Amino acid sequence: LRLVNGRGVCISVLNLPGNQAHLTSFCWDSTGTQIATCVATGHLITWALDMESHQGGNYNTVATCTAIFEGGHQAGRPLFGSRYCGDEEKLLVSWGIDGRVCLWASHAHGNIYAPIAVLKQDSEYPVYAMDVSERNVAIGGGSNGGFIGVPLYLVDLPLDKAAASKTVSGKHESKESNSESPQEHQETKDKR
């Protein structure tokens, strides 16, 4: 993977470990100093970029491999993507052809042999794309789509009590419990 600046100059090269490894996708964190790369071997690799290395006339950015994640996905099956998420992007979610969606600690170091959790596991439903927001997850995949496309599933995330307490129109609103149904939640949201 070559990192190229806005002028088209290569500032760093990331060499993926393994003889037969090739990159399938990558993502940046919001600070632009961390990259997660997905590999066809089923590994997820994180990198730290040292932007300070440009001082003193050096035009190369030092990229350091911080962690190699394995064990959550089936070995030898390609990953299709990953994304930093959660509070302060402390989590990293990955998905692939094996139908698994795995959750990892994004700031881990070294060799990581198991995810925090396997959020989805269905070998009949390869996950091609995924996006996460504060309240929803969109998952695209499956093998039924054919030429028309793949099914897209939208899943609401349950709100915890801390997330349910927020400021609305300058007034502090707090819920005592989180027992409302998704439809009641949507109706409440629509009234606001």
N, C-alpha and C positions, 0 to 999 in steps of 0.2 A: 504494500500500500504506500503510495507516494502522497505526501502532503504538499500541496502547491499553494503559494500565496496568491494574492489578487493580481500580481504582475506576471503570473505564470512561471515563477521560479520555484523549483523543488526545494523545500526547506527541511524535509525529513523523509526517511524511508523506514517503514515498519516491516520487518521480516517476520513472517509467520513461522512458528516452529513446525517441524515435521517435513518429511520429504514430499508427501503427496497432498499437503494441505493447500487449499486455495480459499480465498476470501469469498463469502457469499453475501455479506452485508456488514454495515457498521453504523454506529450512532455516536453522536457527541452528547456530553452533558451540557447543561445550560451555561456553565462557566467557560466552556471551550478549552478546558485543560485536561479532560478525560475522554478517552475513546474506548468503546467496546466493539470488538470485531467478532463476527460470527464466522465459523470455519466449517467446511464441508465434512470434517471429521466428527462433528458433533460437539466441538469445544467452543467455549466462549472465552475470549482473551481481552483483558482490560489493559489500558496503557495510560500513563501519565505523561503529559507534555510539559516541558520546562520552557516557558516563554522567556524566562530570565536569561536563558543561554544566548539570546541575541545581543546582549550587552558586550561592548568591546569590539564591535565590528564583525562578530560572528553571525552569519546569516542562516545558520542551521538551528532547528529546534530539536532538542534532545527528547527522544521518545523512549520511555522505559516501560517494559512489560511489568505490570504490577501483580497480575493474577491470571492463572489458567483454571477455568471452571470446567469440570467434567463430572460425569456420574448422574446428572439430572436427565440428560437426553441419551438416547441409544447411541452407542459408539458406532462411528462410521456412517451415520445418517446426518445429512446436512441440516444446519440451522438456517432459518430464513430471516431472522431478525432479532433485535433486542432493543430495549428502551430503558433509560434511566427514569425512575419514578419514585413516588413517595415523598415524605417530608425531607427536604434538603437533598433529594435524590440519593438517599441512602440505600435504595433498592434498585435492582436491575432485573428486568423480566426478559426471558428469552423464549422463542418458539421455533418449531421446526417441522420437518416432514414426518417425524415420529408421532405427531399428534399431542405432544406434551407442551405445556406452558409452565416454565420453571421460574421461581423467584429466588434471587441471590442477594447477598449483602454486597453492594457495589464497591465499598471501600476495603474489601478483603485483600489480603496479600498472600502470595505463594500459590501452592497447588490446593485447590478446593475440590473435594471429592463428592460433595453432596449439596444440593440446594437447600435453602431454608424450607421450601415447600414446593411440591408439584401441584400446581393449581388446576391443571387439566391434563387428562391422560386418556387418549382415545386413538388407538392405532389406525382406526378406520377414518379418522378425520384429520388429515394433515393441516396444520395451521400455516397459511401463507403470509398473512398480514395481521397486525394487531395494533390497536392504539388505546391508550389509557388516558382518561380525564379524571377529574376529582370525583365524579359520580358515576361514570359509565366506562365500560370496556367494550370495544368493538373488535370482533374476531372474524376474520375472513378465511375460509378454508373449505375442506371437504373434497370429496372426489365425485360428487354428483353433478357439478355444474356444467361440465363439458365446454363447448365453444361459447355458450351464452355467458358464463362466468361462474364464480363460486358463491355459495351462500354466505351471507353476512349476518352475524348475530350481534345484537346489542344487548348487553347485560347491565342492569343497574347494580351499583355497589351499595351495600347497606351503609347507612350513615351511623356513626357512633355518636354518643352523647356529646363529646367535645366538639365534633364537627357540626352538630345540630345547633349549637349555641353560636349565634353570629349577630352581627350588627346589621339591621335592616332599616333603611331610611333614617339613619341617625338615632334609632331606638335600639336598645339591646333586647334581643328576643332570646329566650332560653326555653328549651323543651325539657320537661321533666323525664319523659320516657321516649323511647324510639319505637313505639309499638304501632305506628300508623302503617297502613299498607302502602305499596308503591303508588296506587291510584289516589289514595288520600293525600300522599305526599305531593303528587303532581297537582291535585286540586288546590292544595294549600299554596304551592308555588305559583299557580296561575292567579290566585287571588291577590298576591303581592304585586 
